[in-house]
Amino acid sequence: MARAARVVTVVLAIVSPVLVTIAMVTFATLPEEWRLPETATPLTAAGVTFPAVGAFLIAHRPRLKLAWLMCIGGLGGALHDFCQAMMLVAASHGHLTLAGSLRFPVYVGWAVSGLALEMLLPLYSPDGKLPSPRWRLVVALGAVSTAAEMLRQFVRPDPPLEGYLLPVVIHNPLQIPELAPYHPTLAIVNWTGILATLPLAALSMLLRFRRADPVGRRQIGWPLLAFAGYIVFMFVGVVVPELTWLSILWATLLPIALVFSVTRYRLYGIDTIVSRTFVAAGLLAVVGGVYFGVAALSSLVVSGVDQIAGLAAALFTGAFFQPLRRVLQRAIDRLLYGPVGDPRLLAERLVQEERRGDPAQALASVIGVLREGLAVQGVTVEVTGGEPERWVSVASAASGQVGDSPREVPLVWHGERVGRLLVGPPAPRRFPAAHDERVLATLVPYAADVAHALRMAADLQRSRERILTAREEERRRLRRDLHDGLGQTLSGLAMTINMARLSLKSSPEATDGLLGELRSGMDSVTGDIRQLVYGLRPPALDDLGLAAAVRTLAGPAGPEGPVTEVETEGDLDDLPAAVEVAVYRIAQEALTNVRRHAHADRVRVELRREPEALRLMIVDDGVGLPQERRSGVGLTSMRERTAELGGLCLVSGAPGKGTTVEVMLPLPLLTTDAGR
């Protein structure tokens, strides 16, 4: 059955355009007196496009009712044009009886095409079902009105030759002269029913649109826009016959809109199409009016100088083009999405809210603006620390309920994941999909900034706690080392001195041994003191200075080690002690990591003092960082040392492209603190 359906639709997709082509060629070859004022109609466009699109849809979904309506309606339009062309050919050759008989398939094709495409198709779009059983009355109204008009044409009496468009009146073999007085009334009744069915069919789609969920609204938006535009242009063509070509052009877009509705509506934003269409139309109307108005005014003021008038009009129009586009875009966004339509306005509100309080208050503002802009039931922002394998929640804020399966959007700050955004199900709104992507693309970076600020605040608090803990632990260690180590050693030395004094006169040989033990003890005390001092501050900093100490860390290249280049810039002599120790330890750890893990050939170390910061950069050409990396003790230590001084530590790299460690430590505040 499916294969037979595909074969039938392919035949229709071929036959219908062929019939329309034959009709158009025939119209063009008719004698001048037998040509109609308008040969191309919306039925012509339907005969070319609808069967082909219907065949495409049936090839993918053989039981799709909409596709069959498209094929049948397109065939009706092609039959109308073909039989009308053959009727004129027969009449022009004097075969009036044959021409009169061909009148009937002309109206059959018109009725089938109009009923299928203009009435049933929008009523059954996009799922092949009516919105509710009550809409059967609209189907019946359209079918009865169309059938009644077709029958009226079947029995219509021959019109008088005067005012007839053709040289000879084509006789109607089924005419009923007795009905002639009633034909005007019947025509009014029939066309009232037909013209009432068309907007009702579009109204059914509008009701579907209002009741549907966001995904369904996006699907229905395509045919709704297409049919609404066709109805508008059709009525415009009735009032202004010169604009009938607009309805013909729009009829070619109907099947394309239906294809998007059935198959690809998730990939193409109907709201974007609507927005840009209205903005373009508004620009065209206003800019055209401004141009011609300024040109007319300039020609009146500066008569006889057309070039000046055109130049003035062009300059005036260009000056107002961009502001006008912004105004129209904001108006359309407001129409489609409500008062929060422009993502840039949301971003401005968010920036203002961020400036009013601390990061925690800014996070609450972020979720409030996001929820309002996205029109969802809930938004949650979670700020995390650590690595993906062991994320630790730093802070979180929620507005509404995100449900059981929220959408997760990562918050990334300079390549580092700092949290995630959970977006709940959408609330009722007109066009959410494409607008949500614009809102997320605009506001997520701000959310990432706030999440990073919260993370930094939490890291700073933890760093302060660690500093206090480390200080107390260092004091305890020093007390223990001094008391248990140096204290015991010095006590032993004091006892040795007393024994030497007592045995100095009585036993000089024993005194000499005691003094030797005293010398060994003093050497041990010196070693203990040296270890304590080295633990507090690397001696190379005091002996060599920061620049030379870092060069010492680089050292000569070993048999398998990388070649290390150290470049310094600026005065590095009067740096605060804390900065010197931090830079030395970070460089030491980074170079150790390069030698152990990077497999690099060359390493470049840059140490540069700037007016307000000290920068340390270590770049290697090694294997780089893996895609799924986790920070070890070394990287964590570097970040902690940097955070303790209020600086920034960035570790970046890609597989096979080396690794870069960049550290920036602010100087003025640290210098002031050191001076205190």
Buried (B, 14 or more C-beta within 10 A) or exposed (E): EEEEBBEBBBBBBEBBBBBBBBBBEBBEEBEEEBBEEEBBBBBBBBBBBBBBBBBBBBBEBBEBBBBBBBBBBBBBBBBBBBBBBBBBBBBBEEBBEBBBBBBBBBBBBBBBBBBBBBBBBBBBBBBBEBBEEEBEEBBEBBBBBBEBBBBBBBBBEBEEEEEEEBEBBBBBEEBEEEEBEEBEEBBEBBEEBBBBBBBBBBBBBBEBBEEBEBEBBBBBBBBBBBBBBBBBBBBBBEEEEEEBEBBBEBBBBBBEBBBBBBEEBEEBBBBBBBBEEBBEEBBEEBBEEBBEEBBEBBBEEEEEEEEEBBEBBEEBBEEBBEEBBEBBBBBBBBEBBBEBBBBEBBBEBBEEBBEEEEBBBBBBBBBBBBBBBBBBBBBBBBBBBEBEEEBEEBBBBBBBBBBEEBBEBEBBBEEEBBBBBBBBBBBEBBBBBBBBEBBBEBBBBBBBBBBBBBBBBBBEEBBEEBEEEEEEEEEEEBEEBBEEBBEEBBEBBEEBBEBBEEBBEEEEEBBEEBBEBBEEBEEBBEEBBEEBEEEEEBEBBEEBBBBBBBBBBBEEEEEEBBEBEBEBEEEBEEBBEBBBBBBBBBBBBBBEBBBEBBEBEBBBBBBBBEEEBBBBBBBBBBBBBEEEBEEEEBBEBBBBBBBBBBBBBBBBBEEEEBBBBBBBBBBEEBEEEBEE
